[in-house]
Amino acid sequence: MRNCIFLLLCLVTLFAGCQKSINEKMEGSFKHDIEFLQKYTDAFVLKAPGEQSQIIVIPEYQGRIMTSTLNGEDAPGFGWINYDLIESREISDRFNAYGGEDRFWLGPEGGQFSLYHKPGGPFNLDNWFVPPQVDRIPFKVESRSERSAKMTAEFSISNYSNTSFKVKVEREVSIFSEEEILSNLGLKSLENCSAVGFQSINTLENTDSIPWSKDKGLMSLWILGMYNPGDNVIIVLPYYQGGIGSLGAVVNDSYFGEVPANRLKSSRGVVYFKGDGKYRSKIGLNWMRAKDILGSYDPDQKVLTIVKYNKPEEESEYVKAMWEIMDEPYNGDVINSYNDGKPDPDTDPLGPFYELETSSPVSELKPEEQVTHIHQTYHIQGDEKQLNHFTEKLFNVKLQNIKDAFIH
């Protein structure tokens, strides 16, 4: 009898150990992420032909694309996910940093037309609140297929100057086939690499009876991708070279104070920025400097991330996100990158994570007029010799130069 009990205990212990190993193996995988997210949200999966490339979409979180995989369910996801916050079911009136690779927001974040500061208050963190319209309200699914979904929301929103806007937002998200990835990026072949690509088409409509005007404040569509940081992750922002007098500063790093030189540099048409999640900082490029592409490289995972957007050919105006009253509120940046970290020694980081962001220009929309912003994300994983072909083609820089950007 004792032998039976002892054998049973051994089997239970062995099973528990095996189960723990299985759970540890699945943690962070795309399969783990979809099972976790479906416990707490209305998440669903879109799949490319072949089903190796997949994305998770959550209408409840403003139709965001939460994460993606390029090699099936057992491969890791690329989007940063705040598991603890989602599992807690706690709702903050300030900001719910759930994560996601394609998150919908509206700009501007600061200034006299800010959507994120209460009227009359100071421009500081205590008076900073993400509007519930882009943080807590669900989007309605209008249609859905194997590869795409269309979601909408209608609401009113007010800015720091007490201007109220009535809007309709439409987000159409979709995942690309391999042929579409190649066509969109202008590539002939993936060269035995694996890839996933997806996009959101975001449309903002003025549903009020009065036009929007600059003097009362305008808005922009703002898409942010949140990614897992790494000690060696380097963010890459190609830019147009030329004099400051004609094109402006190469990079704006004044959002949270000047970024140290060991974290930010520019060389031969490329801005390099650390994405390690260990130092709170943000940078941006204006319309004159920015190209229609940006990205990052993680040498530990051998993953190249690429973001493209529909940059207007004609010079356009963009909201400025500085936390102050501004003389030129429409002289802002078209692309941004944020690296998370402690805002002060006594406060934990939001993630940590890093972000790649794109914005639409502002528009004085008349009633029923619309503006559309397209944001595309790609991840390519493979041998570095092959990935080098893509960085040279897309960013005009050798992969080794990216890796060595902060090596002295």
C-alpha positions, 0 to 999 in steps of 0.5 A: 500500500505504501509503495502504491502511495509513494508511486502515486506521489511520484507520478503527481510530482512528475506530472506537475513538473511536466505541466510546469515545463509546458506552461513555461514553454508556452509563456510568451507564445502566440498561442499563449497570448490568444488564449490569455486575451480571449479570457478577458477580451473579445479578441479574435485572430486573422490569418494570412494564406498558409496560416503561419502569419497571424495577428490578434485583433481586439475591438474592445481595445479600440480595434487594436492589433495586439500582437502578431506571429510569422511562424505559427501559434508556437512562435513568440508574438511581437507585440508588447502585452501588459498581462498583469493589467489585463488580468487585474481587470482594473480600469484607470481614468488616466491611461490603460497601457494594455499594449499592442502593435497598432494602437489608435489614438488622436493627437495632439497630446499637448499644447492649447489644443491638447486632448490629454490635459484638462482645461485650465490645468498645468501641462504635467503628468498629474493633469495628463489623462488619455481620453476614454474615447481612445482608451476605454470605449469599444469599437463596433465590428461592422464586418469580418473575414479570415483576413480583415475586419472593419470596426467603427466608433462615434463619439464627441471629444473636447480639447484644452481650449474647450472646443468640442468635436463630433466624429466617426472613426473607422478602422479597417485592419488586415493581414498581408499575404507573402505576395502583398508583403513583397509588393508593398516593400518593393522586394523580389523575394523573402530570401528564405526568411519568414515574415508577417505584415499587416495594416490599419486604414484609419479614417476620421470624419467630421460628423458635426454641422460646423467645420473645424478650424485652426484657431479652435484646434485640429486633430490628427490620426495617431497610430502607435506600435508597442514592442518588447524592448531588448538590451540590443534593440536599435530603432532606425529612422532614415531621413532626408539629408540637407541643411538645417535652414531648409529642412529644420533640425535632423531630429527633435529630442526635446519631448522629455529632455535632451537624449544622451549621445549614447542613446541617440545619434544620426549619421549619413541619413539615418537616426539611431535610437536605443529601444531597451526600455531603460531610459524614458525618452522620445524623438520625432522627425518633421515632414521635411526630414521624415521618409515614409519608412522607419523600423528597428532591429533586434539582433538577439532575435534576428528580427527586422521590424518595418513600419510604413505609412502614407506620407503626403507628397505635398508639405503638410501641417502636423500637430505639435505634442509639446506640453506647453502653450505654443506659438506654432501648434501645427509645426509638429512631427510626422513620425515618432519613437518612444523608449520607455523607462523610469520617469523618475527614480521613485516611479516604475516605467509603464512597461517597459516597451518601445514604440514606433509611431506615425501621424496624419496631417491636420485637416480643417474638415468640413461636415462629412469630410474625412481624412485617412491614415494608413499604418503598415507593420512588417516583421522579417526574421532570418539569417543576418546576411539575408536581412542585410539585403533588406536594410540596404534596400529599405533603409539604405544602411548596412545591417552591421552599421545598425548593430554597431551604432552605439559601439565606440 
